[in-house]
Amino acid sequence: MSRAKKEVFSVTKAVKSNARDRVGTPPPEVVIPDEKTRAARRTSKHKVTLQKLLQREDA
């Protein structure tokens, strides 16, 4: 069995850990969707078939 690799000290990880202990964990990120993605969701995802178009005209 091989030896376990020594963990290299990381200043960044130490600073972040220290900040988390003092301040607390940051709140989760809230994503605000832009208008383009909201408009894209509202449109239908499938094209209207010829049969449905003809049924609309008859009614």
Buried (B, 14 or more C-beta within 10 A) or exposed (E): EEEEEEEEEEEEEEEEEEEEEEEEEEEEEEEEEEEEEEEEEEEEEEEEEEEEEEEEEEE
